[in-house]
Amino acid sequence: MGLLVRVPDGMDGQPGSLDSERNRVGRKGGCLGPDEPGGYQMLGILKKALRLNPSKTVALSWAIAEAQLVAEQYGDVIQTSRTAIARKPDAIYPHVFLADAYSALGRGDEAQREAARVL
């Protein structure tokens, strides 16, 4: 799973894409894992992008949920995904991230129900 999301310009000199940010913090390719500080930096950048551009709440929520999933912040994934689903119920990614989080937390029945919504 990789993160590549365009974020608004003018973010204190930050690059315009998270892929560039990932490389800036020292990771070459692949996604940042929960033990790598860059993963948490990306979460911060995404949350800042959401504050600066609230009209992109749904798309940025998907990216935030994915970053939270990579960072193993499963409770946060559930909350963020539910928020995105409430705004756009037919979006696939929030359901997938929600199913992943439920599965990681050992909540298999909920994971299967959520996955069934997108299959």
C-alpha positions as CSV (number, residue, x, y, z in Angstrom):
1,M,0.0,0.0,0.0
2,G,1.5,3.3,-1.0
3,L,0.6,6.9,-0.3
4,L,0.5,9.5,-3.1
5,V,-1.8,12.4,-2.6
6,R,-1.7,15.9,-3.9
7,V,-1.8,18.5,-1.1
8,P,-2.4,22.2,-1.4
9,D,0.5,24.5,-2.2
10,G,1.8,26.9,0.4
11,M,2.3,24.4,3.2
12,D,5.3,26.0,4.8
13,G,7.6,25.1,1.9
14,Q,6.5,21.4,1.9
15,P,6.6,19.6,-1.5
16,G,3.3,19.3,-3.4
17,S,3.1,15.5,-3.1
18,L,3.4,13.0,-0.3
19,D,5.7,10.8,-2.5
20,S,8.2,13.7,-2.5
21,E,7.8,14.0,1.3
22,R,8.4,10.3,1.8
23,N,11.7,10.6,-0.1
24,R,12.6,13.7,1.8
25,V,12.4,11.9,5.1
26,G,14.8,9.2,3.9
27,R,12.7,6.3,2.7
28,K,13.2,5.2,-0.9
29,G,10.1,3.6,-2.4
30,G,7.5,1.5,-0.6
31,C,5.4,2.9,2.2
32,L,6.5,4.0,5.5
33,G,5.9,1.6,8.4
34,P,4.7,2.4,11.9
35,D,8.3,2.4,13.2
36,E,9.5,5.1,10.8
37,P,9.2,8.7,11.8
38,G,8.3,9.8,8.3
39,G,5.0,7.9,8.6
40,Y,4.0,10.1,11.4
41,Q,5.2,13.2,9.5
42,M,2.9,12.2,6.6
43,L,0.0,12.0,9.0
44,G,0.7,15.5,10.2
45,I,1.0,16.8,6.6
46,L,-2.3,15.2,5.7
47,K,-4.1,16.6,8.7
48,K,-2.6,20.0,7.9
49,A,-3.8,19.7,4.3
50,L,-7.3,19.0,5.6
51,R,-7.3,22.1,7.8
52,L,-6.1,24.2,4.9
53,N,-8.5,22.7,2.4
54,P,-11.7,21.4,4.1
55,S,-13.5,21.1,0.8
56,K,-11.3,18.0,0.2
57,T,-12.5,16.3,3.4
58,V,-13.6,13.0,1.8
59,A,-10.4,12.5,-0.3
60,L,-8.1,13.6,2.4
61,S,-9.9,11.4,5.0
62,W,-9.2,8.4,2.8
63,A,-5.5,9.3,2.7
64,I,-5.4,9.9,6.5
65,A,-7.1,6.5,7.1
66,E,-4.6,4.8,4.9
67,A,-1.7,6.5,6.7
68,Q,-3.2,5.6,10.1
69,L,-3.5,2.0,8.9
70,V,0.2,1.9,8.0
71,A,1.0,3.5,11.4
72,E,-1.2,0.8,13.1
73,Q,-3.5,3.3,14.6
74,Y,-6.5,1.1,14.2
75,G,-8.9,3.0,16.4
76,D,-8.2,6.2,14.5
77,V,-8.7,4.3,11.2
78,I,-12.1,3.3,12.3
79,Q,-13.1,6.8,13.3
80,T,-11.6,8.4,10.1
81,S,-13.2,5.8,7.8
82,R,-16.6,6.2,9.4
83,T,-16.4,9.9,8.9
84,A,-15.5,9.5,5.2
85,I,-18.3,6.9,4.8
86,A,-20.8,9.2,6.4
87,R,-19.9,11.9,3.8
88,K,-19.7,9.5,0.8
89,P,-21.2,6.1,1.5
90,D,-20.5,4.7,-2.0
91,A,-16.7,5.3,-1.7
92,I,-14.8,2.0,-1.7
93,Y,-11.5,2.9,0.1
94,P,-12.9,3.9,3.4
95,H,-14.8,0.6,3.6
96,V,-11.6,-1.3,2.8
97,F,-9.6,0.5,5.4
98,L,-12.4,0.0,7.9
99,A,-12.4,-3.7,7.2
100,D,-8.6,-3.9,7.5
101,A,-8.7,-2.1,10.9
102,Y,-11.5,-4.4,12.2
103,S,-9.5,-7.4,11.1
104,A,-6.3,-6.1,12.7
105,L,-8.2,-5.7,16.0
106,G,-9.5,-9.2,15.8
107,R,-13.1,-8.1,15.0
108,G,-13.5,-10.6,12.2
109,D,-17.3,-10.5,11.9
110,E,-17.3,-6.7,11.5
111,A,-14.4,-6.9,9.0
112,Q,-16.4,-9.4,6.9
113,R,-19.5,-7.3,7.0
114,E,-17.6,-4.2,5.9
115,A,-15.7,-6.1,3.2
116,A,-19.0,-7.5,1.9
117,R,-20.2,-3.9,1.3
118,V,-17.5,-3.4,-1.4
119,L,-17.4,-6.8,-3.0
